């Protein structure tokens, strides 16, 4: 997938709602989230921004909402945030940890 599809960078796709899948096993450590998705063979560790994205998705959110919140947290521009989180969302979706709706 490219940044112009489900992750939300392209036309109207910013309204895609991302949610955690209920069948993902996960734990929060002090500085990371460790998860095991249905399609994964091994646990995945999400440090830093990945952990914050996972925490934010406790409630389903659109790509645009995630970008706006993270831009505020990191005090940086939305374009940089969008570029940074698109591959993360795509990877977590491919592993079966997230679902775009």
C-alpha positions as CSV (number, residue, x, y, z in Angstrom):
1,X,0.0,0.0,0.0
2,X,1.1,3.5,-0.6
3,X,0.5,6.6,1.4
4,X,-2.4,7.5,-0.9
5,X,-4.5,4.6,0.2
6,X,-6.0,3.2,3.4
7,X,-3.5,4.9,5.7
8,X,-5.1,8.2,5.0
9,X,-2.8,10.5,3.1
10,X,-4.8,10.7,-0.1
11,X,-8.2,12.0,-1.3
12,X,-10.8,11.5,1.4
13,X,-8.9,8.5,2.9
14,X,-8.1,10.7,6.0
15,X,-11.6,9.8,7.1
16,X,-10.6,6.1,7.4
17,X,-11.2,5.0,10.9
18,X,-8.5,2.9,12.4
19,X,-9.2,0.6,15.3
20,X,-7.4,-2.1,17.3
21,X,-8.5,-5.6,16.6
22,X,-10.0,-7.3,19.6
23,X,-8.0,-10.5,19.1
24,X,-4.6,-8.9,19.5
25,X,-2.7,-9.8,22.7
26,X,-0.7,-6.8,24.0
27,X,1.0,-5.4,27.1
28,X,2.2,-1.9,27.9
29,X,5.7,-1.6,29.4
30,X,7.3,1.6,30.6
31,X,8.4,2.8,27.2
32,X,6.8,0.5,24.7
33,X,3.9,-1.7,23.7
34,X,4.5,-5.4,23.0
35,X,1.8,-7.0,20.9
36,X,1.1,-10.3,19.2
37,X,-1.3,-10.0,16.3
38,X,-3.3,-12.9,14.9
39,X,-1.2,-13.0,11.7
40,X,2.2,-12.6,13.4
41,X,4.6,-15.3,14.2
42,X,6.5,-13.3,16.8
43,X,5.7,-10.4,19.1
44,X,6.2,-6.9,17.9
45,X,7.6,-4.1,20.0
46,X,6.3,-0.6,19.4
47,X,8.5,2.0,21.0
48,X,8.1,5.7,21.1
49,X,5.6,7.0,18.5
50,X,4.3,3.5,17.8
51,X,3.4,3.1,21.5
52,X,1.7,6.5,21.5
53,X,-0.3,5.5,18.3
54,X,-1.4,2.2,20.0
55,X,-2.4,4.1,23.1
56,X,-4.4,6.7,21.0
57,X,-6.2,3.8,19.3
58,X,-7.8,2.7,22.6
59,X,-10.7,4.5,20.9
60,X,-11.0,4.2,17.1
61,X,-9.7,7.3,15.4
62,X,-9.3,8.6,11.8
63,X,-5.9,9.1,10.2
64,X,-6.5,12.8,10.4
65,X,-7.3,12.7,14.1
66,X,-4.1,10.7,14.8
67,X,-2.0,13.1,12.7
68,X,-3.5,16.2,14.5
69,X,-3.0,14.7,18.0
70,X,0.6,13.6,17.2
71,X,1.5,16.9,15.6
72,X,0.4,18.6,18.9
73,X,2.3,16.1,21.1
74,X,5.5,16.4,19.1
75,X,5.0,20.1,18.2
76,X,5.8,19.4,14.5
77,X,4.0,19.7,11.2
78,X,1.2,17.4,10.1
79,X,2.9,16.4,6.9
80,X,5.9,15.0,8.8
81,X,3.7,13.1,11.1
82,X,1.6,11.7,8.3
83,X,4.7,10.5,6.5
84,X,6.0,8.9,9.6
85,X,2.9,7.1,10.8
86,X,1.6,5.8,7.4
87,X,4.1,2.9,7.2
88,X,3.3,2.0,10.9
89,X,-0.4,1.9,10.3
90,X,0.1,-0.2,7.1
91,X,2.4,-2.7,8.9
92,X,0.0,-3.1,11.8
93,X,-2.9,-3.6,9.4
94,X,-0.9,-6.2,7.4
95,X,-0.1,-8.0,10.7
96,X,-3.7,-8.0,11.7
97,X,-3.3,-5.7,14.7
98,X,-5.4,-2.9,13.3
99,X,-8.3,-2.6,11.0
100,X,-9.2,0.3,8.8
101,X,-13.0,0.9,8.4
